[in-house]
């Protein structure tokens, strides 16, 4: 089974970039993309915290 090429496409937005060159449509698209990324990061943080809490409970001194 061949692995798919998962090279990310270049970002249309970089943190701190000047916004005056973006159209309203591009700004709204960027907001949607960043919102989805924030949700993904929150989910990852929650999952990692749950994992750490489980490990702490397992290995904590009683």
LUMSENU-123034 format. One record per residue (C-alpha): residue in one letter; x, y, z. Coordinates in pm, 1 decimal, padded with zeros to 6 digits, always signed. Layout:
R   res          x          y          z
R     a          X          Y          Z
...
// end
This chain:
R   res          x          y          z
R     x   +00000.0   +00000.0   +00000.0
R     x   +00146.4   +00332.7   -00102.7
R     x   +00146.1   +00629.3   +00130.7
R     x   -00021.8   +00941.6   +00002.9
R     x   +00185.9   +01253.3   -00035.7
R     x   +00067.4   +01473.0   +00251.3
R     x   +00284.8   +01773.5   +00182.0
R     x   +00091.5   +02072.4   +00311.4
R     x   -00000.4   +02339.0   +00064.0
R     x   +00154.8   +02678.7   +00121.2
R     x   -00035.8   +02892.0   +00368.5
R     x   -00221.3   +03189.7   +00231.0
R     x   -00169.2   +03366.1   +00561.8
R     x   +00118.2   +03400.3   +00801.3
R     x   +00084.3   +03520.9   +01159.6
R     x   +00166.3   +03890.6   +01172.7
R     x   +00133.0   +03950.1   +00800.1
R     x   -00005.1   +04283.3   +00680.4
R     x   -00379.5   +04250.9   +00627.5
R     x   -00432.8   +04548.1   +00399.4
R     x   -00339.3   +04344.5   +00091.6
R     x   -00603.1   +04076.4   +00159.6
R     x   -00955.7   +04097.0   +00023.1
R     x   -01257.7   +04062.0   +00250.5
R     x   -01310.4   +03714.1   +00104.7
R     x   -00950.9   +03616.0   +00182.8
R     x   -00980.3   +03751.2   +00537.3
R     x   -01302.1   +03556.5   +00597.4
R     x   -01148.1   +03240.9   +00450.7
R     x   -00846.3   +03285.6   +00676.9
R     x   -01073.1   +03328.8   +00980.6
R     x   -01247.6   +03000.0   +00892.6
R     x   -00917.8   +02817.2   +00844.5
R     x   -00768.2   +02952.2   +01165.7
R     x   -01088.7   +02875.8   +01356.8
R     x   -01073.9   +02513.5   +01243.6
R     x   -00705.8   +02497.3   +01339.1
R     x   -00780.6   +02640.5   +01684.4
R     x   -01044.2   +02370.9   +01737.4
R     x   -00795.8   +02102.3   +01626.8
R     x   -00536.9   +02238.0   +01871.7
R     x   -00790.1   +02246.6   +02156.3
R     x   -00886.0   +01884.8   +02087.0
R     x   -00519.5   +01780.8   +02083.8
R     x   -00455.0   +01963.5   +02412.1
R     x   -00758.7   +01799.1   +02573.2
R     x   -00650.1   +01454.8   +02455.9
R     x   -00294.1   +01507.6   +02580.4
R     x   -00418.8   +01636.1   +02916.6
R     x   -00641.0   +01329.7   +02952.9
R     x   -00343.6   +01108.0   +02873.6
R     x   -00125.1   +01288.2   +03129.2
R     x   -00398.6   +01269.6   +03392.2
R     x   -00437.9   +00896.6   +03333.1
R     x   -00061.9   +00845.0   +03362.1
R     x   -00049.2   +01054.1   +03681.2
R     x   -00333.2   +00851.3   +03830.7
R     x   -00161.7   +00525.7   +03737.8
R     x   +00183.1   +00617.3   +03865.8
R     x   +00099.7   +00851.1   +04155.4
R     x   +00207.0   +00753.5   +04502.6
R     x   -00083.7   +00662.5   +04726.0
// end
